[in-house]
């Protein structure tokens, strides 16, 4: 059995645009991918609303992905693959980060995974970097995400460079899904389904 850790934010957790409720297990992208790939693939969901790559959010303690990531890898070992999909929350106005800055945070997470012994036989797991779906037209979070649309459009290019530098897989979610027009940030059911199908194909290719 292949074990895949899905480390992300609200779009891995399954946040429903508009209501804040959660998509059912089988309708979140890891569940969709798992259903396609079958029982030989075990998906572990580690999604948290508001999670960043490495930034401390003064209004939401515990959202910095870096301090938790190392223990998370150890807790779920052995892992065949780690899927990292973060960056949307790093685009918040309060952090004042460029797309390149955000990619540096992603690089720190990738480096931690690649230096770990959390893969089979005490080796590092494979890593798949996923650039999140591009932020769309914002509704009630205009001030919180001021300027985020432009930053988000640059994430794919910089995340691809990080993946190449660390010999990781890369996937651009915006190629297959869009954020919901309800809030411009989260994936609706159709978006979760599309992402799950695409990542199932990518994961199968990486793990064989």
C-alpha positions as CSV (number, residue, x, y, z in Angstrom):
1,X,0.0,0.0,0.0
2,X,1.2,3.5,-0.9
3,X,0.7,6.2,1.8
4,X,0.2,9.8,0.8
5,X,0.2,12.8,3.2
6,X,-1.8,15.7,2.0
7,X,-0.5,18.8,3.8
8,X,-2.5,22.0,3.0
9,X,-4.9,24.7,4.1
10,X,-8.7,25.1,3.8
11,X,-8.8,23.7,0.3
12,X,-7.4,20.5,1.5
13,X,-9.6,20.6,4.6
14,X,-12.6,21.0,2.3
15,X,-14.0,24.4,3.2
16,X,-17.3,25.0,1.5
17,X,-17.5,28.5,0.0
18,X,-20.1,30.7,1.5
19,X,-21.1,28.4,4.4
20,X,-17.7,27.6,6.0
21,X,-18.9,24.0,6.4
22,X,-16.9,21.0,5.2
23,X,-17.2,19.0,2.0
24,X,-17.9,15.3,2.8
25,X,-14.9,13.0,2.9
26,X,-15.4,11.5,-0.5
27,X,-16.0,14.9,-2.1
28,X,-12.8,16.5,-0.8
29,X,-9.9,16.2,-3.3
30,X,-7.9,13.6,-1.3
31,X,-11.1,11.5,-1.1
32,X,-11.8,11.9,-4.8
33,X,-8.2,10.8,-5.6
34,X,-8.3,7.9,-3.2
35,X,-11.6,6.6,-4.7
36,X,-10.0,6.7,-8.2
37,X,-6.7,5.0,-7.2
38,X,-8.3,2.4,-5.0
39,X,-7.4,0.5,-1.8
40,X,-3.7,0.3,-2.7
41,X,-3.4,4.0,-1.9
42,X,-4.0,5.4,1.5
43,X,-4.5,9.2,1.8
44,X,-3.9,11.1,5.0
45,X,-5.5,14.5,5.2
46,X,-3.7,17.2,7.1
47,X,-5.6,20.3,6.0
48,X,-6.0,23.4,8.3
49,X,-8.0,26.5,7.6
50,X,-5.7,29.6,7.4
51,X,-2.4,27.6,7.3
52,X,0.6,29.3,5.8
53,X,3.9,28.0,4.6
54,X,6.1,29.5,7.3
55,X,4.3,32.7,8.5
56,X,2.9,33.4,12.0
57,X,-0.5,34.9,11.8
58,X,-1.0,37.2,14.8
59,X,-4.8,36.8,14.5
60,X,-4.9,33.0,14.2
61,X,-2.2,31.2,16.3
62,X,-1.1,27.8,15.2
63,X,-1.4,28.5,11.4
64,X,2.3,28.5,10.6
65,X,2.9,25.2,8.8
66,X,6.6,24.9,9.5
67,X,6.7,24.0,13.2
68,X,4.0,21.3,12.8
69,X,5.3,19.8,9.6
70,X,8.3,17.9,11.0
71,X,6.3,16.2,13.8
72,X,3.6,15.5,11.3
73,X,6.0,13.7,9.0
74,X,7.2,11.6,11.9
75,X,3.8,10.9,13.1
76,X,2.5,9.5,9.8
77,X,5.7,7.7,8.7
78,X,6.5,5.8,6.6
79,X,5.2,8.0,3.8
80,X,5.6,7.3,0.1
81,X,4.6,10.7,-1.0
82,X,4.0,14.2,0.6
83,X,1.6,16.5,-1.3
84,X,2.2,20.2,-0.4
85,X,-0.5,22.6,-1.4
86,X,-0.1,25.9,0.4
87,X,0.4,29.6,-0.5
88,X,-3.1,31.1,-0.7
89,X,-3.0,32.4,2.9
90,X,0.5,33.7,2.5
91,X,-1.0,36.1,-0.1
92,X,-2.8,38.0,2.7
93,X,-2.1,41.7,2.8
94,X,-0.8,41.6,6.4
95,X,2.2,39.4,5.4
96,X,3.4,41.7,2.6
97,X,5.0,38.9,0.7
98,X,5.8,38.6,-3.0
99,X,5.2,35.4,-4.9
100,X,8.9,34.7,-4.7
101,X,8.9,35.2,-0.9
102,X,6.0,32.7,-0.6
103,X,7.9,30.2,-2.8
104,X,10.9,30.5,-0.3
105,X,8.5,29.4,2.4
106,X,7.4,26.4,0.3
107,X,11.1,25.6,-0.3
108,X,11.6,25.4,3.4
109,X,8.9,22.8,3.8
110,X,10.1,20.8,0.8
111,X,13.6,20.9,2.2
112,X,12.4,19.6,5.5
113,X,10.6,16.7,3.9
114,X,13.5,15.8,1.6
115,X,15.9,15.8,4.6
116,X,13.6,13.6,6.7
117,X,13.7,9.9,7.3
118,X,9.9,9.7,7.0
119,X,9.8,7.6,3.8
120,X,10.0,3.8,3.4
121,X,13.1,2.3,4.9
122,X,14.0,5.5,6.6
123,X,14.6,7.4,3.4
124,X,12.9,10.7,2.4
125,X,9.5,10.5,0.9
126,X,8.8,11.7,-2.6
127,X,7.3,15.3,-2.7
128,X,4.7,16.8,-4.9
129,X,4.4,20.6,-4.9
130,X,1.0,21.9,-5.9
131,X,0.5,25.5,-6.8
132,X,-3.0,26.4,-5.5
133,X,-5.9,27.5,-7.7
134,X,-5.5,31.2,-8.5
135,X,-7.4,33.6,-6.3
136,X,-10.5,35.0,-8.1
137,X,-12.8,37.9,-7.6
138,X,-13.0,38.5,-3.8
139,X,-16.2,39.0,-1.9
140,X,-16.1,39.6,1.8
141,X,-12.3,39.2,2.2
142,X,-11.3,42.1,0.0
143,X,-9.3,43.9,2.7
144,X,-7.8,40.7,4.1
145,X,-6.5,39.6,0.7
146,X,-5.9,43.1,-0.9
147,X,-3.4,42.6,-3.8
148,X,-3.6,38.8,-3.5
149,X,-4.9,38.2,-7.0
150,X,-1.7,39.5,-8.6
151,X,0.6,37.6,-6.1
152,X,-1.3,34.4,-6.6
153,X,-0.8,34.5,-10.4
154,X,3.0,34.3,-9.9
155,X,2.9,31.4,-7.5
156,X,2.9,28.6,-10.2
157,X,6.1,29.9,-11.9
158,X,8.0,30.2,-8.6
159,X,6.7,26.9,-7.1
160,X,7.7,25.1,-10.3
161,X,11.2,26.5,-9.8
162,X,11.3,25.2,-6.2
163,X,10.1,21.8,-7.4
164,X,12.8,21.6,-10.1
165,X,15.5,22.7,-7.7
166,X,14.6,20.0,-5.2
167,X,13.8,17.2,-7.7
168,X,10.2,17.1,-6.8
169,X,7.0,16.7,-8.7
170,X,5.0,19.8,-9.6
171,X,1.3,20.5,-10.5
172,X,-0.5,23.7,-11.1
173,X,-4.1,23.4,-9.7
174,X,-5.2,26.4,-11.7
175,X,-4.9,24.3,-14.9
176,X,-7.8,22.1,-13.9
177,X,-9.9,24.1,-11.4
178,X,-11.0,27.5,-10.4
179,X,-11.9,29.0,-7.0
180,X,-15.6,29.5,-6.4
181,X,-17.2,32.8,-7.6
182,X,-18.9,32.9,-4.1
183,X,-15.7,34.0,-2.4
184,X,-12.8,33.8,-4.9
185,X,-10.7,31.6,-2.5
186,X,-12.2,28.2,-1.9
187,X,-13.0,25.3,-4.1
188,X,-16.6,24.2,-4.6
189,X,-17.6,20.6,-5.1
190,X,-16.8,20.8,-8.9
191,X,-13.4,22.2,-8.1
192,X,-12.6,19.6,-5.5
193,X,-13.7,16.9,-8.0
194,X,-11.5,18.3,-10.8
195,X,-8.5,18.6,-8.6
196,X,-8.9,15.2,-7.1
197,X,-9.1,13.6,-10.6
198,X,-6.1,15.4,-11.9
199,X,-3.9,14.7,-8.8
200,X,-4.9,11.0,-8.9
201,X,-3.4,10.8,-12.3
202,X,-0.3,12.7,-11.2
203,X,0.2,10.6,-8.1
204,X,-0.2,7.4,-10.0
205,X,2.5,8.5,-12.4
206,X,4.8,9.4,-9.5
207,X,4.2,6.2,-7.5
208,X,3.6,3.7,-10.2
